Amino acid sequence: MAQDTGGTLGSADIVQLLDLLPHRYPFLLVDRIVEMRGDESCVGIKNVSFNEPQFQGHFPGKPVFPGVLIIEGMAQTAGALCVWSQLANKKPPSKVFFMTIDNAKFRKPVEPGDVLRYRMTKLRSRRNMWWFRGEATVDGALVAEAEVSAMLVTE
């Protein structure tokens, strides 16, 4: 992952995400990070495919991507930013644990074929705790929003 002088990582592909996050299929819910600005914000992409296991039961005949997985995708996107910012500062990688969800709202259903765009903005950080505001959009339309927090743990 290359970093330019402005503190922006142009993108992180799936291989790089696998280095940043402990999640693996079927629970890795972000496919690419298309933008990181220092430790302040990032944008992640999730391509929603009918092949994913949750569509077998949520809901047969009218598949809808579960809202809880949208929130988890937001948290994973923010978590990748947290870990990447530590690597950029030459600190050892940490694990990121999801701590809280606040003010979650779901606006529109997400269906197979949609491309989720997770925009995460850091609200604050203190010691090993980070707080983010996230918005998930499909084709520019807001589908979900939430505030999430994470704790970094060094092993």
C-alpha positions in Angstrom: 0.0 0.0 0.0 1.6 3.2 -1.1 0.9 6.5 0.7 1.3 9.8 -1.0 2.5 13.0 0.7 -1.0 14.2 1.4 -1.7 11.1 3.6 -4.1 9.6 1.1 -4.0 5.9 0.2 -5.5 5.7 -3.3 -6.9 2.3 -2.8 -6.6 -1.1 -1.0 -7.6 -4.1 -3.0 -8.9 -7.4 -1.5 -5.4 -8.8 -1.0 -4.4 -5.7 1.0 -7.6 -5.8 3.0 -6.8 -9.4 4.0 -3.6 -8.0 5.5 -5.5 -5.3 7.4 -8.5 -7.3 8.7 -8.8 -10.7 10.3 -12.2 -11.4 8.5 -12.5 -14.0 5.8 -15.3 -15.3 3.6 -18.2 -15.3 4.2 -17.7 -12.5 6.8 -15.4 -10.1 5.0 -18.0 -7.5 3.9 -15.8 -4.9 2.1 -14.2 -5.7 -1.3 -12.0 -2.7 -1.8 -11.1 0.6 -0.2 -11.1 3.3 -2.8 -10.0 6.2 -0.7 -8.3 6.8 2.6 -7.4 10.3 3.9 -4.9 9.9 6.7 -6.8 8.5 9.7 -9.7 10.9 9.1 -11.9 9.2 6.5 -12.2 6.4 4.0 -14.6 4.9 1.4 -15.1 1.2 1.0 -16.9 -0.8 -1.6 -19.0 -3.9 -1.3 -20.4 -5.7 -4.4 -23.6 -7.4 -3.3 -23.9 -10.8 -5.1 -26.8 -13.2 -5.1 -24.2 -16.0 -4.5 -23.8 -14.9 -0.9 -25.1 -17.3 1.8 -27.4 -14.9 3.6 -29.7 -14.7 0.5 -30.8 -18.3 1.1 -32.9 -17.2 4.0 -33.2 -13.4 3.9 -35.7 -13.4 2.2 -36.5 -16.2 -0.3 -38.3 -14.8 -3.3 -37.3 -11.2 -2.4 -33.6 -11.2 -1.4 -32.6 -8.3 0.8 -29.1 -7.7 2.1 -29.4 -7.7 6.0 -29.0 -4.3 7.6 -26.8 -5.8 10.3 -24.3 -6.8 7.6 -24.4 -3.3 6.2 -23.4 -2.0 9.6 -20.7 -4.6 9.9 -19.3 -3.6 6.5 -19.1 0.0 7.7 -17.3 -1.2 10.8 -14.8 -3.2 8.8 -14.1 -0.3 6.5 -13.4 1.9 9.5 -11.4 -0.9 11.1 -9.2 -1.1 8.0 -8.5 2.6 8.3 -7.5 2.3 12.0 -5.1 -0.6 11.2 -3.7 1.1 8.1 -3.0 4.4 10.0 -1.0 2.4 12.6 1.1 0.8 9.8 1.6 4.3 8.2 3.0 5.5 11.6 5.3 2.4 11.9 3.3 1.0 14.8 2.7 -2.7 15.0 -0.7 -3.9 13.5 -3.5 -4.3 15.9 -6.7 -6.2 16.0 -9.9 -4.1 15.8 -12.9 -5.0 17.9 -16.3 -3.5 17.2 -17.6 -1.9 20.4 -20.8 0.1 19.8 -23.5 1.0 17.3 -25.5 4.2 17.8 -28.1 6.0 15.8 -28.4 3.3 13.2 -31.1 4.0 10.5 -32.0 2.0 7.5 -33.5 4.0 4.6 -33.8 1.6 1.6 -33.4 -2.1 1.0 -30.1 -3.3 -0.6 -30.5 -6.1 -3.2 -28.2 -8.4 -5.2 -26.5 -6.5 -7.9 -26.2 -3.3 -5.8 -22.8 -1.8 -5.1 -22.6 -0.5 -1.5 -20.4 2.5 -0.9 -19.4 2.9 2.8 -18.2 6.4 3.6 -16.6 6.5 7.1 -15.6 9.7 8.9 -13.6 9.7 12.1 -15.5 11.6 14.9 -12.7 11.3 17.4 -10.1 8.9 18.8 -8.7 8.6 22.3 -6.0 6.2 23.2 -7.1 2.9 21.7 -10.7 3.9 21.1 -12.0 5.3 17.8 -15.5 6.6 16.9 -16.8 7.0 13.3 -19.9 8.2 11.5 -20.8 6.1 8.6 -23.1 6.3 5.6 -23.9 3.5 3.2 -25.1 4.5 -0.3 -26.2 2.7 -3.5 -26.0 4.8 -6.7 -25.8 7.9 -4.5 -28.9 7.2 -2.5 -28.5 6.8 1.3 -29.5 3.3 2.3 -28.1 3.2 5.9 -26.3 5.3 8.5 -24.8 4.7 11.9 -22.2 5.8 14.4 -19.8 3.0 15.4 -16.9 2.7 17.7 -13.9 0.3 17.8 -11.1 -0.6 20.2 -7.6 -1.4 19.0 -5.8 -4.3 20.7 -2.2 -5.0 20.2 -1.2 -8.6 20.7 
